[in-house]
């Protein structure tokens, strides 16, 4: 996908720009045109003065004027070239940033994709470890997405995913990073957020989701439920793989708990999202 975008953009850049062809549309080109015209007028005038008037004094004045013009023209041309180079560098920087943005976004939901999510989580974990700050990761699976696609078709299923991406973006903070990491699986990085802050985010999502239509064409409304899992540094795990694994376990257990009892094999870690509930039951 990236190669196709770069090829198309390069083809676009090779096409002539209307403004560049028109000196009036490009200030730098217009300035160069004025300098050339003024230089031609000075040369013709100086040649005429020397030819018809002559004399060493007059010739010296003419040559001094031409030399002064040549110096000013060279300085102006140099400054214009530097300005053009800065402008082109800035355009290239913006162009590369746009390409990088396209490569990091999910085509359907316009949230960040899995690759960028993983890279960003690695950076957040390094920052959290270096400064002693917490970071949490929330995984969200849309329940029964296969049934929605089978019953209503892929097109409507895509609209449900797109609307859920908008919903997730509306419920997160500016510092959070929501992403779509798989077909019906979303994730949110919560910087500077410990387990209690992650619980607040889960409560916010579960309170806002019921009654929220992910598709509504006037004749049919589709709502969804989700399975949630959360983990984080340093309150549940220490590495990226461990955090994602624990969050996945919590999501699976949350999904299984909706229709069946949750069974954890002996020695298997209890997902962090259920630890408080288990501790509360034991204390009671």
CORCORUR-V35284 format. One record per pair of residues at least 24 apart in sequence whose C-alpha atoms are under 6 Angstrom apart, sorted by the first residue. I is the first residue (numbers start at 1). GAP is how many residues later the second one is. Records with the same first field share a line. If there is no record, write none. Layout:
BEGIN
I: GAP + GAP
END
This chain:
BEGIN
109: 53 + 56
111: 68
112: 67
113: 66 + 67 + 68
114: 67
133: 59
134: 58 + 59 + 60 + 99
135: 55 + 56 + 57 + 58 + 97 + 98
136: 54 + 57 + 95 + 96
137: 51 + 52 + 53 + 93 + 94 + 95
138: 49 + 50 + 91 + 92
139: 47 + 48 + 89 + 90
140: 45 + 46 + 47 + 87 + 88
141: 43 + 44 + 85 + 86
142: 42 + 84
143: 82 + 83
160: 54 + 55
163: 51
227: 24 + 27 + 28
230: 43
231: 41
246: 25
END
